[in-house]
Amino acid sequence: MIMASKKQAGFTLLELLVALGIFALLAAMAYSGLNSVMSARLVTTQHAERLSQLQMAFLWLGRDIEQAIDRPIRNEYAEVRPAMLGVETGRYQLELTRTGWRNPAGRARSNLQRVAYGLRDGNLLRVYWNVLDRAQDSKPLESVLLEGVDKLELRFLNDKNAWQNSWPSSQLGGTASTTPPRAVEVTLETKAEGRITRLFRVPG
């Protein structure tokens, strides 16, 4: 009895090539989609971190300015510096005495603090000293609040409701006020965000 041979089932070489081509196309599409999602997530994370840094920088500025107190100091050269000092250019563009310096460790120090702000190498710096009236060996402590800052601009509102670009500044009567202004306007200019302005009230 003659048995009929069964036909061998399988894929031809052409079918395998077509299947591999389709699989490669689907894999490329999936990778492209995943890469786009990951890139978007990275950009979103970077923007969120940058926004957090901006908010933190203005938070520190606001806390210091809104707790300013009329307490002049002596610098390391025994020169009297006003309670608040603002200049258009310089190492520190804003310097002030503030209250509310927390002391959880109970150290023998004042609750008043001398702080300053300035730009260096595109970084916004916050600087403070451990003492108010400084000696020649009193070293400032610095921290970077924000990177990528092109310009720091300040304006000060005097008791005549006139804006000044520096402080102390000559008043309308011709004398210089040594007391803190009524308000301080802070403008940061960055490469990424452009110009951002905030207004802070000075107590008293």
Backbone hydrogen bonds in HBPLUS format (Angstrom, degrees):
<---DONOR---> <-ACCEPTOR-->    atom                        ^
c    i                          cat <-CA-CA->   ^        H-A-AA   ^      H-
h    n   atom  resd res      DA  || num        DHA   H-A  angle D-A-AA Bond
n    s   type  num  typ     dist DA aas  dist angle  dist       angle   num
A0016-LEU N   A0012-THR O   3.08 MM   4  6.39 156.7  2.14 151.3 157.7     1
A0017-LEU N   A0013-LEU O   3.00 MM   4  6.25 156.9  2.05 148.6 154.6     2
A0018-VAL N   A0014-LEU O   2.95 MM   4  6.21 157.3  2.00 148.6 154.8     3
A0019-ALA N   A0015-GLU O   2.93 MM   4  6.14 160.5  1.96 148.5 153.7     4
A0020-LEU N   A0016-LEU O   2.88 MM   4  6.09 161.0  1.91 150.3 155.6     5
A0021-GLY N   A0017-LEU O   2.90 MM   4  6.05 152.6  1.98 143.7 151.6     6
A0022-ILE N   A0018-VAL O   2.97 MM   4  6.25 157.7  2.02 150.6 155.8     7
A0023-PHE N   A0019-ALA O   2.93 MM   4  6.15 163.2  1.96 150.6 155.5     8
A0024-ALA N   A0020-LEU O   2.89 MM   4  6.05 158.2  1.94 147.1 153.0     9
A0025-LEU N   A0021-GLY O   2.99 MM   4  6.20 153.8  2.06 144.9 151.9    10
A0026-LEU N   A0022-ILE O   2.93 MM   4  6.20 163.3  1.96 154.2 158.2    11
A0027-ALA N   A0023-PHE O   2.88 MM   4  6.07 157.6  1.93 148.9 155.5    12
A0028-ALA N   A0024-ALA O   2.93 MM   4  6.11 155.2  1.99 145.1 151.6    13
A0029-MET N   A0025-LEU O   2.99 MM   4  6.23 156.9  2.04 148.1 154.3    14
A0030-ALA N   A0026-LEU O   2.89 MM   4  6.10 158.0  1.93 148.4 154.8    15
A0031-TYR N   A0027-ALA O   2.88 MM   4  6.06 159.1  1.92 148.7 154.4    16
A0032-SER N   A0028-ALA O   2.92 MM   4  6.08 158.2  1.97 145.7 151.8    17
A0033-GLY N   A0029-MET O   2.97 MM   4  6.20 160.4  2.01 147.6 152.7    18
A0034-LEU N   A0030-ALA O   2.91 MM   4  6.12 162.6  1.94 149.9 154.9    19
A0035-ASN N   A0031-TYR O   2.76 MM   4  5.90 157.0  1.81 149.8 156.6    20
A0036-SER N   A0032-SER O   2.97 MM   4  6.15 153.5  2.04 144.7 151.5    21
A0037-VAL N   A0033-GLY O   3.01 MM   4  6.28 157.1  2.06 147.4 153.5    22
A0038-MET N   A0034-LEU O   2.89 MM   4  6.14 161.4  1.92 151.3 156.2    23
A0039-SER N   A0035-ASN O   2.87 MM   4  6.03 157.2  1.92 147.1 153.6    24
A0040-ALA N   A0036-SER O   2.92 MM   4  6.08 162.2  1.95 148.0 153.0    25
A0041-ARG N   A0037-VAL O   2.92 MM   4  6.11 152.7  1.99 144.6 152.6    26
A0042-LEU N   A0038-MET O   2.91 MM   4  6.13 152.1  1.99 144.7 152.1    27
A0043-VAL N   A0039-SER O   2.95 MM   4  6.23 162.7  1.98 153.1 157.1    28
A0044-THR N   A0040-ALA O   2.92 MM   4  6.09 161.1  1.95 147.4 153.0    29
A0045-THR N   A0041-ARG O   2.89 MM   4  6.07 156.2  1.95 146.3 152.8    30
A0046-GLN N   A0042-LEU O   2.91 MM   4  6.15 158.0  1.95 149.6 155.6    31
A0047-HIS N   A0043-VAL O   2.89 MM   4  6.14 160.0  1.93 151.7 157.1    32
A0048-ALA N   A0044-THR O   2.92 MM   4  6.11 154.6  1.99 145.4 152.7    33
A0049-GLU N   A0045-THR O   2.92 MM   4  6.15 158.1  1.97 148.9 154.6    34
A0050-ARG N   A0046-GLN O   2.89 MM   4  6.09 157.3  1.95 147.2 153.9    35
A0051-LEU N   A0047-HIS O   2.86 MM   4  6.04 159.3  1.90 147.9 153.7    36
A0052-SER N   A0048-ALA O   2.93 MM   4  6.14 152.8  2.01 143.6 151.3    37
A0053-GLN N   A0049-GLU O   2.95 MM   4  6.25 151.0  2.04 144.8 152.5    38
A0054-LEU N   A0050-ARG O   2.92 MM   4  6.24 157.0  1.97 151.3 157.5    39
A0055-GLN N   A0051-LEU O   2.92 MM   4  6.13 166.2  1.94 151.6 155.3    40
A0056-MET N   A0052-SER O   2.91 MM   4  6.07 153.1  1.98 143.5 151.3    41
A0057-ALA N   A0053-GLN O   2.90 MM   4  6.11 153.4  1.97 146.6 153.5    42
A0058-PHE N   A0054-LEU O   3.05 MM   4  6.35 167.1  2.07 156.5 158.6    43
A0059-LEU N   A0055-GLN O   2.83 MM   4  5.94 139.9  1.99 138.7 151.2    44
A0060-TRP N   A0056-MET O   2.99 MM   4  6.24 158.1  2.04 149.6 152.9    45
A0061-LEU N   A0057-ALA O   3.05 MM   4  6.33 164.0  2.08 147.6 152.4    46
A0062-GLY N   A0058-PHE O   2.81 MM   4  5.89 162.7  1.84 144.2 149.4    47
A0063-ARG N   A0059-LEU O   2.91 MM   4  6.10 161.8  1.94 149.0 154.0    48
A0064-ASP N   A0060-TRP O   3.01 MM   4  6.17 166.5  2.03 153.1 156.4    49
A0065-ILE N   A0061-LEU O   2.92 MM   4  6.06 173.6  1.93 157.7 159.9    50
A0066-GLU N   A0062-GLY O   2.88 MM   4  5.74 163.0  1.91 147.7 153.4    51
A0067-GLN N   A0064-ASP O   3.30 MM   3  5.33 153.8  2.37  99.0 106.6    52
A0068-ALA N   A0065-ILE O   3.15 MM   3  5.15 159.4  2.19 111.6 110.8    53
A0099-THR N   A0067-GLN O   2.89 MM  32  5.62 156.7  1.94 152.6 155.8    54
A0069-ILE N   A0097-THR O   2.88 MM  28  5.82 157.2  1.93 152.1 150.9    55
A0071-ARG N   A0069-ILE O   2.87 MM   2  5.71 126.4  2.16 111.7  95.6    56
A0073-ILE N   A0081-ARG O   2.98 MM   8  5.30 154.0  2.05 146.1 154.0    57
A0081-ARG N   A0073-ILE O   2.67 MM   8  5.30 171.0  1.68 161.3 163.6    58
A0134-ARG N   A0074-ARG O   2.88 MM  60  6.19 145.9  2.00 169.2 162.3    59
A0075-ASN N   A0079-GLU O   2.92 MM   4  5.48 156.4  1.97 150.6 153.7    60
A0078-ALA N   A0075-ASN O   2.95 MM   3  5.28 155.1  2.02 123.0 122.5    61
A0097-THR N   A0083-ALA O   2.98 MM  14  5.58 130.1  2.23 150.7 162.3    62
A0085-LEU N   A0095-GLU O   2.67 MM  10  5.04 161.0  1.70 160.3 163.4    63
A0095-GLU N   A0085-LEU O   2.79 MM  10  5.04 148.7  1.89 151.2 158.3    64
A0086-GLY N   A0167-TRP O   2.65 MM  81  4.64 168.9  1.66 139.5 142.2    65
A0167-TRP N   A0086-GLY O   2.78 MM  81  4.64 164.1  1.81 131.1 132.6    66
A0087-VAL N   A0093-GLN O   2.93 MM   6  4.93 153.2  2.00 131.3 139.6    67
A0093-GLN N   A0117-TYR O   2.81 MM  24  6.00 130.6  2.06 145.7 160.5    68
A0094-LEU N   A0117-TYR O   3.24 MM  23  5.16 160.8  2.28 145.4 145.5    69
A0117-TYR N   A0094-LEU O   2.73 MM  23  5.16 148.5  1.83 149.0 156.2    70
A0096-LEU N   A0115-VAL O   2.95 MM  19  5.65 160.9  1.99 156.2 161.5    71
A0115-VAL N   A0096-LEU O   2.95 MM  19  5.65 163.7  1.97 168.8 171.9    72
A0098-ARG N   A0113-GLN O   2.83 MM  15  5.34 166.7  1.85 157.1 160.9    73
A0113-GLN N   A0098-ARG O   2.82 MM  15  5.34 157.5  1.87 154.2 160.4    74
A0101-TRP N   A0111-ASN O   2.86 MM  10  4.68 160.4  1.89 150.1 144.1    75
A0106-GLY N   A0103-ASN O   3.05 MM   3  5.42 158.8  2.09 112.0 118.8    76
A0109-ARG N   A0107-ARG O   2.91 MM   2  5.67 124.9  2.22 110.6  94.2    77
A0129-TRP N   A0114-ARG O   3.14 MM  15  5.81 147.6  2.25 157.4 164.9    78
A0116-ALA N   A0127-VAL O   2.73 MM  11  4.97 143.2  1.87 145.2 148.8    79
A0127-VAL N   A0116-ALA O   2.80 MM  11  4.97 166.3  1.81 152.1 153.4    80
A0118-GLY N   A0125-LEU O   3.28 MM   7  5.39 150.6  2.37 135.0 141.4    81
A0125-LEU N   A0118-GLY O   2.82 MM   7  5.39 178.0  1.82 171.7 172.0    82
A0120-ARG N   A0123-ASN O   2.99 MM   3  5.26 151.4  2.08 141.0 150.2    83
A0123-ASN N   A0120-ARG O   2.99 MM   3  5.26 152.7  2.06 109.0 117.7    84
A0149-VAL N   A0122-GLY O   2.84 MM  27  4.90 169.4  1.85 139.1 137.7    85
A0124-LEU N   A0146-LEU O   2.76 MM  22  5.13 168.0  1.78 158.8 162.7    86
A0145-LEU N   A0124-LEU O   2.81 MM  21  5.57 160.1  1.84 164.5 170.7    87
A0126-ARG N   A0143-SER O   2.93 MM  17  5.44 163.6  1.95 160.3 165.8    88
A0143-SER N   A0126-ARG O   2.98 MM  17  5.44 138.4  2.16 146.1 158.7    89
A0128-TYR N   A0141-LEU O   3.04 MM  13  5.46 151.1  2.12 144.0 153.0    90
A0141-LEU N   A0128-TYR O   2.88 MM  13  5.46 167.0  1.90 159.8 164.0    91
A0138-SER N   A0135-ALA O   3.09 MM   3  5.24 163.5  2.11 112.0 113.6    92
A0150-ASP N   A0189-GLU O   2.68 MM  39  5.50 149.2  1.77 154.0 164.9    93
A0151-LYS N   A0189-GLU O   3.23 MM  38  5.02 151.2  2.32 135.7 138.6    94
A0189-GLU N   A0151-LYS O   2.96 MM  38  5.02 161.1  2.00 148.6 149.3    95
A0153-GLU N   A0187-THR O   2.90 MM  34  5.02 169.8  1.91 152.1 155.2    96
A0187-THR N   A0153-GLU O   2.90 MM  34  5.02 161.7  1.93 152.7 153.2    97
A0155-ARG N   A0185-GLU O   2.99 MM  30  5.01 143.3  2.12 140.0 147.0    98
A0185-GLU N   A0155-ARG O   2.82 MM  30  5.01 168.2  1.84 148.6 152.7    99
A0156-PHE N   A0164-GLN O   2.73 MM   8  4.99 161.1  1.76 146.8 153.5   100
A0164-GLN N   A0156-PHE O   2.70 MM   8  4.99 148.4  1.80 141.0 152.2   101
A0157-LEU N   A0183-ALA O   3.00 MM  26  5.18 169.4  2.02 147.2 148.9   102
A0182-ARG N   A0157-LEU O   2.74 MM  25  5.41 161.1  1.78 173.6 171.8   103
A0158-ASN N   A0162-ALA O   3.02 MM   4  5.57 171.5  2.03 151.9 151.5   104
A0161-ASN N   A0158-ASN O   2.99 MM   3  5.37 151.7  2.08 120.3 121.4   105
A0171-GLN N   A0175-THR O   2.79 MM   4  5.64 175.0  1.79 154.9 154.6   106
A0174-GLY N   A0171-GLN O   3.00 MM   3  5.36 160.5  2.04 111.6 118.0   107
A0202-VAL N   A0182-ARG O   2.95 MM  20  5.25 170.3  1.96 134.6 132.5   108
A0184-VAL N   A0200-PHE O   2.84 MM  16  5.32 161.3  1.88 156.0 162.4   109
A0200-PHE N   A0184-VAL O   2.89 MM  16  5.32 168.7  1.90 153.9 157.8   110
A0186-VAL N   A0198-ARG O   2.83 MM  12  5.37 165.8  1.85 167.3 169.7   111
A0198-ARG N   A0186-VAL O   2.85 MM  12  5.37 158.8  1.90 155.7 162.8   112
A0188-LEU N   A0196-ILE O   2.85 MM   8  5.31 159.1  1.89 156.0 158.3   113
A0196-ILE N   A0188-LEU O   2.84 MM   8  5.31 155.9  1.90 151.9 160.1   114
A0190-THR N   A0194-GLY O   2.87 MM   4  5.00 162.0  1.90 135.9 137.5   115
A0194-GLY N   A0190-THR O   3.10 MM   4  5.00 140.4  2.26 121.5 129.1   116
